[in-house]
């Protein structure tokens, strides 16, 4: 089974879990990205940076084109992003993923030519951190630590990352993905650090899975 097939299989496993246990997160999933958008992303990367769209990311976008956060009536403070069900952030749509990656108006590539593409963002308003994917696997990025030549991945593939998430919610241990652990609140899968809470009003309604 190749990496693209692995993405399809584990994605169905993860979204099946969401549908049962976190239905509001599941409702946040957008339909597959339009094929012209996937092809355009591949073309732009090839023309402007000299490498194509990672096949795994194309496979994921053909399953889900991003997320649309659902309105949660009890969440008066707006703390819960229903589509932020992955510990690394929110799945980026093709046009959002390419925006921080392509050279700026001066032609400068701030990512130093690294053949990687961001696919998760931890900050939807500014895309300041998240995870990238390339031929070597999946790694973390931030504005203070953009990947360059020789950057080491944290996971061998998108499929491996998604499978680690699925195992964390179904089998544990709770901290399998780091200090933030999975929990449920108002039908959403939300990752929270029990020692350094980010949630405020919603915290009393958040229940850790393990």
C-alpha positions in Angstrom: 0.0 0.0 0.0 1.5 3.4 -1.0 1.4 6.6 1.0 -1.6 8.0 -0.8 -3.6 4.9 -0.1 -2.5 5.1 3.5 -3.8 8.6 3.8 -7.2 7.5 2.5 -7.4 4.6 4.9 -6.4 6.4 8.0 -8.5 9.5 7.1 -11.6 7.4 6.9 -10.7 5.9 10.3 -10.2 9.3 11.9 -13.3 10.9 10.4 -15.3 7.8 11.4 -14.2 8.4 15.0 -15.1 12.1 14.7 -18.5 11.3 13.3 -19.3 9.1 16.3 -17.6 10.9 19.2 -17.1 14.5 18.0 -20.0 15.2 15.5 -19.5 19.0 15.5 -15.9 18.6 14.5 -17.0 16.1 11.8 -19.5 18.6 10.5 -16.7 21.1 10.1 -15.0 19.1 7.3 -15.3 20.7 3.9 -15.9 18.6 0.8 -12.9 17.6 -1.4 -11.0 20.5 -2.9 -11.8 21.2 -6.5 -9.5 19.3 -8.8 -8.4 22.5 -10.6 -7.3 24.0 -7.3 -5.1 20.9 -6.6 -3.7 21.0 -10.1 -3.1 24.8 -9.8 -1.2 24.3 -6.5 1.1 21.7 -8.2 1.7 24.0 -11.2 2.5 27.0 -9.1 5.0 25.1 -6.9 6.7 23.6 -10.0 6.9 26.8 -11.8 8.0 29.1 -9.0 9.9 26.7 -6.7 11.0 23.8 -8.8 9.2 21.0 -7.0 5.7 19.6 -7.2 2.9 19.2 -4.8 3.5 16.3 -2.3 1.4 13.4 -3.4 0.1 12.8 0.1 -1.1 16.4 0.5 -2.9 16.1 -2.9 -4.5 12.9 -1.7 -5.7 14.6 1.5 -7.1 17.6 -0.4 -9.0 15.2 -2.6 -10.7 14.0 0.6 -11.1 17.3 2.4 -10.5 20.8 1.2 -10.2 22.3 4.7 -12.6 23.1 7.5 -15.5 25.5 8.2 -15.9 26.1 11.9 -19.4 25.5 13.1 -21.3 27.9 15.3 -21.5 26.6 18.9 -24.3 28.3 20.8 -23.0 27.6 24.4 -19.5 28.9 23.4 -20.2 32.6 24.2 -16.5 33.4 24.4 -15.8 31.9 21.0 -13.0 29.7 22.4 -13.7 26.5 20.4 -12.7 26.1 16.8 -14.7 23.1 15.8 -12.4 22.3 12.9 -9.2 22.4 15.0 -9.5 18.7 15.8 -5.8 18.0 15.1 -3.1 18.8 17.7 -1.0 20.5 15.0 -3.8 22.9 14.0 -6.3 23.3 11.2 -6.1 21.7 7.7 -5.3 24.5 5.2 -7.1 24.8 1.9 -4.9 24.8 -1.2 -4.9 28.5 -1.7 -4.1 29.1 2.0 -1.3 26.6 2.1 0.5 28.1 -0.9 0.2 31.7 0.3 3.0 31.5 2.9 5.1 29.2 0.8 5.5 31.1 -2.5 8.2 33.8 -2.9 7.1 37.3 -2.0 7.0 40.3 -4.3 10.8 40.7 -4.2 11.2 37.1 -5.3 12.6 36.1 -1.9 11.8 32.6 -0.6 11.8 32.9 3.2 11.7 29.1 3.4 15.2 28.9 1.8 14.2 26.6 -1.0 13.1 23.8 1.3 10.9 21.5 -0.8 8.0 21.4 1.6 4.5 22.8 1.8 2.5 23.9 5.0 -0.7 21.9 5.4 -1.6 22.6 9.1 -1.8 26.0 10.7 -2.0 26.8 14.4 -3.0 30.4 13.7 -5.6 30.8 11.0 -5.5 34.6 11.1 -1.8 34.9 10.3 -0.4 31.4 9.5 2.4 31.8 12.0 3.0 28.1 12.9 1.9 24.6 12.0 3.2 21.6 10.2 4.8 21.1 6.8 5.0 18.1 4.5 7.6 17.1 2.0 9.3 14.1 0.5 11.0 13.3 3.8 7.9 13.5 5.9 6.0 15.9 8.2 7.7 18.5 10.4 6.8 21.6 12.5 7.3 25.2 11.4 6.9 28.7 12.8 7.9 32.2 11.8 10.9 31.9 14.1 11.9 28.5 12.8 11.1 28.0 9.1 12.4 24.7 7.6 15.5 24.8 5.5 17.9 22.4 4.0 18.5 19.5 6.4 15.4 20.1 8.5 14.4 16.9 10.3 10.8 15.7 10.0 8.8 14.7 13.1 6.7 12.1 11.3 7.6 10.0 8.2 4.3 11.0 6.4 0.9 12.6 6.7 -0.5 9.1 7.0 1.8 8.5 10.0 0.8 11.7 11.6 -2.9 11.1 11.2 -2.5 7.5 12.4 -0.7 8.8 15.5 -3.7 11.1 16.2 -6.1 8.3 15.7 -4.2 6.1 18.1 -4.0 8.9 20.7 -7.7 9.3 20.8 -8.6 5.6 20.6 -5.9 3.9 22.6 -3.7 6.5 24.3 -1.6 7.3 26.1 -3.2 10.7 26.5 0.1 12.5 25.9 1.1 10.5 22.9 1.1 13.6 20.7 2.8 15.9 23.3 1.7 17.8 26.4 -1.7 18.7 24.9 -4.1 15.8 25.4 -7.4 15.0 23.6 -10.7 15.9 25.1 -14.3 16.6 24.1 -16.4 19.7 24.6 -19.7 20.5 22.9 -19.3 17.8 20.3 -15.8 18.9 19.4 -12.4 17.2 19.7 -10.1 19.7 21.4 -6.5 19.3 22.6 -5.6 21.0 25.9 -2.6 21.0 28.1 -3.9 20.0 31.6 -1.0 22.0 33.3 -1.3 25.1 31.2 -4.9 25.6 30.2 -5.7 27.7 27.2 -9.5 27.3 27.6 -11.3 29.7 30.0 -15.1 29.5 30.1 -15.2 26.3 28.1 -12.8 24.5 30.4 -15.5 23.3 32.8 -17.2 21.6 29.9 -14.1 19.9 28.5 -13.6 16.3 29.4 -10.3 14.5 28.6 -10.8 11.3 26.7 -8.3 9.2 28.7 
